[in-house]
Amino acid sequence: MNAQSSRHDGKSSRDLSREDPSDERDDRAAWAKGWALGAEIVGLSLQFVLPALVGFLVDQWLQSLPVGTVVGALLGLATAALGFIRLIRGLEERNRGR
């Protein structure tokens, strides 16, 4: 018996590969969705803070002006902004599926 004939829904593996992943519904519990969103927000916060902190530590190590802190903060701001845009687009796409 091959893999295609053993499927109960009648779809072959070729049919499954053509399905649009955006058609899938998120059937997780509300608390699981909340934890996932919270993790995304914490990740965005770390994307902003960690580069500035690394820049500060480099400034302390080299005993230089706060150039590293400013550069780290700008890089962190840029990465956090891009991550925030990605998060919002993902939420919009999930809400369109409802």
Contacts in CASP RR format, 6 or more apart in sequence:
PFRMAT RR
TARGET T0000
AUTHOR 0000-0000-0000
METHOD contacts of the structure
MODEL  1
MNAQSSRHDGKSSRDLSREDPSDERDDRAAWAKGWALGAEIVGLSLQFVL
PALVGFLVDQWLQSLPVGTVVGALLGLATAALGFIRLIRGLEERNRGR
3 13 0 8 1.000
4 12 0 8 1.000
4 13 0 8 1.000
22 93 0 8 1.000
22 97 0 8 1.000
23 97 0 8 1.000
25 97 0 8 1.000
26 33 0 8 1.000
26 94 0 8 1.000
28 36 0 8 1.000
40 87 0 8 1.000
44 80 0 8 1.000
44 83 0 8 1.000
44 84 0 8 1.000
44 87 0 8 1.000
45 80 0 8 1.000
47 76 0 8 1.000
47 79 0 8 1.000
47 80 0 8 1.000
47 83 0 8 1.000
48 73 0 8 1.000
48 76 0 8 1.000
48 77 0 8 1.000
48 79 0 8 1.000
48 80 0 8 1.000
49 76 0 8 1.000
50 76 0 8 1.000
51 72 0 8 1.000
51 73 0 8 1.000
51 75 0 8 1.000
51 76 0 8 1.000
51 79 0 8 1.000
52 69 0 8 1.000
52 72 0 8 1.000
52 73 0 8 1.000
52 76 0 8 1.000
54 72 0 8 1.000
55 68 0 8 1.000
55 69 0 8 1.000
55 71 0 8 1.000
55 72 0 8 1.000
56 66 0 8 1.000
56 68 0 8 1.000
56 69 0 8 1.000
58 64 0 8 1.000
58 68 0 8 1.000
59 65 0 8 1.000
59 66 0 8 1.000
59 67 0 8 1.000
59 68 0 8 1.000
59 69 0 8 1.000
END
